[in-house]
C-alpha cells in the first residue's frame, strides 16, 4: 500500500474523511441554495458561485471593520458576518430576479446564458472593488487550531464550525420547505403555477423571495468558505460545476438527495486526491457520476408525482 503501515492508513483515511466532511459542508451549503433555485424554480443560475463570493467578501469586510472600529467584538464577529453575508446575497438575489430572471422563466437556455453573463459582470465588479488578488479573512484565535483526537489525528476547529453551520442551515431549509406555510406555497407553485395563482397565492412574490433565499444560502456558504480558503473574484467558478453535479446527481427537487450526493462526491474526491492528483480525482468522480446518471438520469432520489 505505497509503503504505508496499517496505522498510517487508518490515520490517513480518518484525516481525509474529515477533510471530505468539510468539503461536504461547503457543497451542501452551495447545493441547498442551488437546489431551491434549480429544483424548485427550474432556473439554471450560472452566477450562483458569485453569490458565494459576495458572502465571502462581506465576511472579509466585516472582519476589517470590526478589527478597526470595535476590536472588543472581534471574537464573535463571524456570527454577525454570516448574517451580513446572507442579507447581502439575499438582497442582490431579489434585485436580480426582478430585473432579469422574472423575464426568462420557462426559457432554460436563456437563463443559462443570461446568468453566465451576470457572473462575468459580478466578477469584474468584485475585481474593481477588491482587486484581482486573493484575500484572506482573519479568524478569532479561538476558531483556529485543532483538537488532538489521537496521536496522529487532528480535527481542525474551524472545520467543526463549518459543519455545525451546515447542520443549522440544513435544518432551517427543511423546516422552511416542508414545515412552513411559505414552503407549502413554494411547493404549490412548483406543482401547478396556474392553480396556485387561482387560489390566491402571489406567484411572482414566491418566485422573487425563493430566488433570494437560494442566493442568501449561497452567501452563507461564502462565509463558511472563508474559513477554509482564500477569496478572489473568480473563486466561485471553481465550485459551480461541482454544485450542479451534486444537485443533478442527488435529484434536483430532493433535499435528501442533495445531502446524500454531496456526501458521496466530497468523500470520494477527498480520498482520491490523497492518492492521486486533484485533477485526476475530479475526472474519476465525474466519470463515475456520469455513468450512474446514464443508468438513472433522474438522480439518486426523485419526488413521486401523481400524473
Beta strands, then each sheet from edge to edge (+ up, - down):
strand 1: 146-148
strand 2: 154-156
sheet 1: 1+ 2-
end
